[in-house]
Amino acid sequence: MKIRDVRAVAVNLKPVPKTKPRVEPDPNGGYFVSPMARYEQELPRQEWSANWPMTACVITAEDSTWGLGLTQMAGPVCSII
């Protein structure tokens, strides 16, 4: 199967959805490794990302099947895609 088309657009998902998460929160607060963690003294965690909207990316195959992906940082992500 070959890819026929790739499109990426910035989307504003405001207001933030208030649906119940599918996975219960980690009672210990959870910790995800981030390459930015080494800079926490110089750059606090709340400043790690810009205030960009999300990116929606739709990929369409030759047989017209398609997939949708959402991610953050629409500024650089849309440019790269």
N, CA, C and O of each residue as an XYZ file, in Angstrom:
324
protein
N       0.850     -1.163      0.000
C       0.000      0.000      0.000
C       0.905      1.239      0.000
O       1.849      1.327      0.786
N       0.612      2.178     -0.876
C       1.403      3.396     -0.968
C       0.585      4.598     -0.497
O      -0.641      4.627     -0.604
N       1.302      5.577      0.022
C       0.660      6.808      0.484
C       0.391      7.710     -0.711
O       1.271      7.948     -1.538
N      -0.841      8.209     -0.788
C      -1.233      9.101     -1.869
C      -1.150     10.564     -1.456
O      -0.780     11.414     -2.266
N      -1.494     10.872     -0.189
C      -1.567     12.262      0.227
C      -1.297     12.379      1.730
O      -1.715     11.527      2.514
N      -0.595     13.444      2.116
C      -0.354     13.756      3.522
C      -0.703     15.223      3.714
O      -0.202     16.087      2.995
N      -1.559     15.501      4.680
C      -1.964     16.879      4.969
C      -1.858     17.129      6.463
O      -2.253     16.294      7.277
N      -1.322     18.285      6.808
C      -1.215     18.674      8.210
C      -1.758     20.091      8.360
O      -1.401     20.989      7.597
N      -2.621     20.277      9.346
C      -3.201     21.594      9.607
C      -3.232     21.847     11.112
O      -3.359     20.923     11.915
N      -3.113     23.114     11.467
C      -3.234     23.497     12.871
C      -4.713     23.508     13.241
O      -5.545     24.019     12.491
N      -5.031     22.941     14.399
C      -6.415     22.922     14.870
C      -6.477     23.445     16.292
O      -5.578     23.197     17.096
N      -7.534     24.163     16.594
C      -7.743     24.689     17.932
C      -8.836     23.853     18.589
O      -9.992     23.894     18.170
N      -8.475     23.110     19.599
C      -9.433     22.225     20.271
C      -9.960     22.852     21.557
O      -9.986     22.202     22.602
N     -10.374     24.092     21.482
C     -10.932     24.782     22.636
C     -12.447     24.703     22.558
O     -12.968     24.827     21.449
N     -13.168     24.517     23.583
C     -12.680     24.257     24.931
C     -12.084     22.858     25.032
O     -12.372     21.976     24.222
N     -11.257     22.684     26.034
C     -10.604     21.396     26.256
C     -11.669     20.350     26.575
O     -12.523     20.586     27.429
N     -11.632     19.187     25.898
C     -12.622     18.141     26.182
C     -12.585     17.727     27.653
O     -11.518     17.700     28.266
N     -13.739     17.407     28.212
C     -13.819     17.040     29.626
C     -14.267     15.592     29.796
O     -14.965     15.261     30.754
N     -13.867     14.741     28.872
C     -14.221     13.330     28.979
C     -13.321     12.644     29.997
O     -12.199     13.085     30.245
N     -13.819     11.568     30.580
C     -13.055     10.821     31.569
C     -11.924     10.065     30.869
O     -12.159      9.420     29.848
N     -10.693     10.135     31.405
C      -9.584      9.403     30.791
C      -9.849      7.902     30.779
O     -10.510      7.378     31.676
N      -9.334      7.213     29.766
C      -9.507      5.756     29.675
C      -8.634      5.027     30.683
O      -8.948      3.910     31.094
N      -7.534      5.665     31.082
C      -6.603      5.045     32.015
C      -6.603      5.867     33.303
O      -6.554      7.097     33.264
N      -6.658      5.193     34.417
C      -6.632      5.890     35.706
C      -5.273      6.561     35.900
O      -4.255      6.017     35.472
N      -5.239      7.741     36.542
C      -3.964      8.405     36.794
C      -3.063      7.573     37.694
O      -3.543      6.812     38.534
N      -1.768      7.721     37.515
C      -0.793      7.042     38.360
C      -0.871      7.636     39.759
O      -0.691      8.844     39.912
N      -1.134      6.823     40.797
C      -1.261      7.362     42.157
C       0.033      8.001     42.660
O       0.005      8.810     43.587
N       1.162      7.643     42.057
C       2.452      8.208     42.472
C       2.801      9.466     41.679
O       3.910      9.985     41.808
N       1.898      9.949     40.884
C       2.150     11.163     40.121
C       2.714     10.893     38.746
O       2.678     11.775     37.888
N       3.229      9.712     38.510
C       3.771      9.350     37.204
C       4.987     10.175     36.837
O       5.101     11.331     37.244
N       5.879      9.603     36.088
C       7.044     10.342     35.614
C       7.407      9.818     34.239
O       7.656      8.627     34.053
N       7.432     10.713     33.298
C       7.817     10.347     31.951
C       9.166     10.987     31.661
O       9.358     12.174     31.924
N      10.078     10.230     31.135
C      11.410     10.737     30.840
C      11.323     11.729     29.691
O      10.665     11.471     28.683
N      11.981     12.844     29.849
C      12.000     13.864     28.809
C      13.433     14.347     28.625
O      14.147     14.531     29.611
N      13.867     14.556     27.393
C      15.214     15.091     27.192
C      15.369     16.491     27.787
O      16.488     16.946     28.022
N      14.245     17.175     28.031
C      14.304     18.513     28.613
C      14.574     18.473     30.115
O      14.902     19.504     30.703
N      14.443     17.306     30.749
C      14.592     17.202     32.196
C      15.955     17.704     32.671
O      16.062     18.222     33.783
N      16.985     17.562     31.859
C      18.317     18.006     32.273
C      18.424     19.522     32.389
O      19.369     20.035     32.988
N      17.448     20.250     31.813
C      17.483     21.711     31.840
C      16.490     22.309     32.830
O      16.208     23.506     32.770
N      15.960     21.504     33.730
C      14.909     21.979     34.637
C      15.346     23.149     35.514
O      14.510     23.975     35.879
N      16.617     23.245     35.860
C      17.093     24.363     36.675
C      17.020     25.681     35.906
O      16.653     26.713     36.468
N      17.375     25.641     34.607
C      17.396     26.854     33.792
C      16.036     27.195     33.194
O      15.696     28.366     33.023
N      15.267     26.160     32.880
C      13.993     26.370     32.198
C      12.914     25.535     32.893
O      12.844     24.324     32.686
N      12.071     26.173     33.716
C      11.046     25.409     34.446
C      10.129     24.619     33.510
O       9.903     25.011     32.366
N       9.615     23.517     34.009
C       8.793     22.591     33.223
C       7.635     23.279     32.507
O       7.338     22.923     31.367
N       6.971     24.249     33.130
C       5.815     24.886     32.493
C       6.213     25.715     31.275
O       5.336     26.128     30.515
N       7.492     25.971     31.063
C       7.945     26.753     29.918
C       8.534     25.884     28.808
O       9.118     26.416     27.863
N       8.396     24.561     28.900
C       9.009     23.664     27.936
C       8.383     23.735     26.561
O       9.029     23.353     25.585
N       7.183     24.196     26.441
C       6.549     24.238     25.127
C       5.929     25.605     24.892
O       5.521     26.296     25.826
N       5.871     25.970     23.639
C       5.240     27.236     23.279
C       3.720     27.072     23.333
O       3.216     25.962     23.508
N       3.015     28.150     23.187
C       1.557     28.118     23.258
C       0.968     27.954     21.852
O       0.165     28.777     21.412
N       1.370     26.889     21.151
C       0.880     26.634     19.809
C      -0.361     25.755     19.850
O      -0.559     24.997     20.799
N      -1.203     25.858     18.814
C      -2.339     24.929     18.743
C      -1.850     23.522     18.402
O      -0.658     23.305     18.189
N      -2.764     22.588     18.354
C      -2.415     21.206     18.010
C      -2.339     21.045     16.496
O      -2.792     21.907     15.744
N      -1.761     19.933     16.063
C      -1.658     19.603     14.653
C      -2.527     18.378     14.371
O      -2.467     17.387     15.099
N      -3.334     18.451     13.314
C      -4.071     17.282     12.832
C      -3.413     16.872     11.518
O      -3.233     17.700     10.626
N      -3.058     15.608     11.401
C      -2.416     15.099     10.191
C      -3.277     13.961      9.632
O      -3.571     12.988     10.326
N      -3.667     14.104      8.378
C      -4.460     13.071      7.711
C      -3.605     12.473      6.595
O      -3.098     13.193      5.735
N      -3.453     11.155      6.620
C      -2.699     10.444      5.595
C      -3.671      9.557      4.832
O      -4.420      8.783      5.428
N      -3.653      9.678      3.504
C      -4.549      8.905      2.647
C      -3.720      7.955      1.778
O      -2.718      8.359      1.189
N      -4.143      6.704      1.706
C      -3.454      5.697      0.902
C      -4.069      5.634     -0.487
O      -5.117      6.226     -0.744
N      -3.406      4.910     -1.378
C      -3.891      4.760     -2.756
C      -5.286      4.157     -2.826
O      -6.071      4.496     -3.712
N      -5.597      3.256     -1.884
C      -6.918      2.614     -1.904
C      -7.981      3.450     -1.179
O      -9.075      2.957     -0.905
N      -7.665      4.708     -0.870
C      -8.563      5.672     -0.223
C      -8.776      5.435      1.268
O      -9.576      6.141      1.881
N      -8.092      4.471      1.872
C      -8.154      4.371      3.323
C      -7.340      5.528      3.890
O      -6.410      6.018      3.250
N      -7.699      5.959      5.096
C      -7.010      7.102      5.660
C      -6.840      6.949      7.161
O      -7.514      6.133      7.791
N      -5.942      7.733      7.729
C      -5.710      7.733      9.161
C      -5.547      9.161      9.637
O      -5.107     10.031      8.885
N      -5.900      9.397     10.877
C      -5.818     10.723     11.479
C      -4.943     10.649     12.710
O      -5.091      9.749     13.537
N      -4.024     11.607     12.831
C      -3.177     11.695     14.012
C      -3.211     13.106     14.563
O      -3.307     14.068     13.801
N      -3.135     13.240     15.871
C      -3.088     14.549     16.524
C      -1.825     14.636     17.361
O      -1.425     13.666     18.005
N      -1.205     15.798     17.348
C      -0.040     16.033     18.182
C       0.024     17.509     18.535
O      -0.803     18.299     18.081
N       0.994     17.872     19.335
C       1.139     19.255     19.762
C       2.114     19.997     18.855
O       2.641     19.431     17.898
N       2.347     21.262     19.164
C       3.355     22.099     18.503
C       3.100     22.323     17.024
O       3.965     22.022     16.201
N       1.937     22.843     16.667
C       1.576     23.029     15.263
C       2.570     23.884     14.499
O       2.765     23.671     13.302
N       3.207     24.850     15.158
C       4.151     25.724     14.452
C       5.217     24.950     13.699
O       5.251     25.022     12.470
N       6.086     24.215     14.372
C       7.120     23.471     13.654
C       6.619     22.195     12.990
O       7.117     21.828     11.926
N       5.652     21.513     13.584
C       5.200     20.232     13.040
C       4.567     20.388     11.659
O       4.883     19.622     10.749
N       3.679     21.367     11.488
C       3.062     21.588     10.171
C       4.108     21.928      9.120
O       4.010     21.485      7.975
N       5.111     22.716      9.508
C       6.174     23.062      8.574
C       6.976     21.845      8.149
O       7.328     21.711      6.977
N       7.266     20.964      9.085
C       8.053     19.770      8.781
C       7.259     18.802      7.906
O       7.795     18.261      6.939
N       6.000     18.584      8.234
C       5.168     17.664      7.445
C       4.938     18.228      6.071
O       4.261     17.604      5.253
